[in-house]
C-alpha cells in the first residue's frame, strides 16, 4: 500500500509537468502534503524505545524518522526538489535536536548544479501526534 501511494503520487507529479507551471505548483503542494501525512502517520517512523534522548519525527520534503541522539541518518535526495540519485543526511545531536541537512550530494532539478546549503527545520511534527500502534 505504501509503495502504491508513492507510485501514484509520483505518476501525478510526472503528468503535471506537461500541464503548465500553475498546475505543476498546485500538484506539487498536494503531493508534498500527502507525503508529509504518510511520513507522520507511519508507525515505522517512531522509535519503540521509551525514555531515550531522540530527535522527533520531522518532514521538510524528506521524512526524518525519530532518531536516537548521536546518530546520522541517510536517505535519497527528495525527488520533489532534487535528482534522487544522490543521498541526503541529517544528524541528531546529543541533545535530541536535528542539525542542518547535508544536501551536498543532491543536484537541483532546475539547474543540475550541486546543492550547497541545508535547511534547518522544526524539531516537531507541527502538533500532529503519533498514531497508536495496535
N, C-alpha and C positions, 0 to 999 in steps of 0.2 A: 504494500500500500504506500509506504514512504517513497519508494522508487517511482511508482506511478504518479504520485503528486508532483515530484520533482520533474519527471519527464514531461508531464502535462504543462507545467509552468514554463519549462524551457521551450517547448513547442510554441506556446503562446508568445513568448519573447521573440522567437525567430520569425513568426508570422508578422508581428507588428513592425519589424524592420522595413518591410515594404509598404507600410501604410502611412508613412509620414511621421515627422518628429513629435507632433502633439499626441497622436495615438501611442507612439512609442513611449513617451514620458509617462503617460497615464497608465499604460500597461506595466511598465517597469515599477511604478509605485505600487500597483496592485500585487505584482509578483513579490516585491520586497515585503509587503505586509503579510502575504501568505507564508513566505519563508520564515519570517520572524515568528509567526504564530506556531508553525511546525517546530521551530527551534525551542520556543519557550514551553511548549506542551509535551515534548517528547521526554518520557520518564528516563530514558537512557542518558540524557544530558545532565542529570542530577546525581551527585555522589550519594552513596548509600550510608557512608560513614557519618556519624553524628559527632558533634563537639570537636571538630577539627578546624584548623585555620585554612580557609579556602577563598578563592575568588568566586563570586556569584556568576551565574549564567548571564551572558550579555549578547546582544545582537546588534550588528552595525554593517549589514550586508554579508557578514560572516557570523556563524553561530559559534560562540565561545562557551563550551560546556563548563559546568562547575569544575574547578581545577584545584588540586591541593597546592598550598603555598610552597613556593620554591620551584615549581615545575614550569617548563616551557612546553606549549602545545603547538603542533603544526597541522596545517590543512591546505588544500588547494586554494589558490587565489580566488576571490569571489567573482563568479562569472558575470555578475551584473556590472562590474566596473573594470575587470581585468581579464586578460587571456588567462585561462585557468590551468595552463600547463605548469606554471611555477607554484611555489609554496609560500604561504604567509605564516608567520609565527607570532606568538604573544606569550609574555612571561607573567606568571602570577607571583608577585613578590612575597617576601616572608611575612608580610602583614596582611595578606589576602587582598591586595589591590592590584588590578590589572595595570600593566605597563603599556606603553605605546606599541602598536602593531609594528612588526618588521615586514615591510612590503617591498624590500629591495629586489626580490626575485620575481616581482609581478610586473607585467607590461600592460600599460593602459590600452583599452580597446580603441580609444580615439587616436592616440599618437604613436602607439607601439614603442614608445620610449620607456625605459625603466622607471618605475615609480621610486621616488626618493624620500618621501615623508610618510610618517604614520599619522594616525588619528586617534587621539585619546577619547575614549567613550565612557559613558556612565558605567559604574560598577554595580548597577542594579538592573532589574528586568522591568523597570518602569511600573512598579506596583502590581505586576501580574504574578500571582502566587504560583508555585509549582503545583502540578497536578498530582493528586494522590495516586500512588501506585498500588493497585489492588492485588 
